[in-house]
Amino acid sequence: MNGLLNDLGLDRSELLRHTHEQRYVEAFRVPNATTWADVAAFCCLIDRVGRFQIEEMVGSSYQPLDKVLPQIIHEELGHVGYGTARLAELAANPETRAEAQAYVEWGLKHRLNEEARADYLAEVKPILAGMELAVPDEDYDRRYV
């Protein structure tokens, strides 16, 4: 990804010297994720979100990005596959089912999907309007946002 940024004239190579903790986005800062069940739930759920976001860029008009996406998606699918298989294994065993269920207590999300969507639209619509760009109607929003 740094190479892609360099191609666009942006040098963010200083980020490569950051520690793993400094690189993590907030979603990866789960302080209570201390067990393998936590890791499995994280891979199953959060890495799946990453896959969804990356898949939205497939077919990008920026060819260098489109070229690297299959490898990135392949890696995400590995994480998701591990997490799903391991979490299912834990959930199927009566002795570890409670441990598999415990991810609900992480507090991964602060809003329901519909709330997050509404907040996003409330923030983006005035920005687009301020740029005098057409704001899609609600039916369009529901399909693509």
C-alpha positions, 0 to 999 in steps of 0.5 A: 500500500505504501508503494501505491501511495508513493506512485500517487506522490505521497510519501508515508514511509514513516508509518512503516517504522511505527510499532504494531500497536501504533499501526492498529486502528481502533477496531484492533485495540481490544484490551480484553482479547486475551484468549484464543476464543477472543482471537477466533471471534475477532478473525471471524467478525472483524476481519470479515468487515475488512474483507467487505470493505476491501471487496468494495474496491475490486474493479477500481479504476485505479489499476495498481490498487485493483492489481493488489486487491486479490492478494489482500482479499486472499489474506483476509479470507484466510483470517476469516476462515480460521476465525470462523472454523475455530469459533464454530469448533469452540461453540460446538463443544459444551465445555468451550461454548461459553468462551465462544459466546463471550465475544458479545461482551467486547463492546466492539460496536457502539452503534447499530448498523442503521445508526452508523449508516444514519450518522455517516449520511448526516455527516457526508450529505452536507459535505457533498452539498457544500461542494455543490455535488448532487446528494443521492436520494434515499433509495440510492443511499439504501442500495449503495451506502 
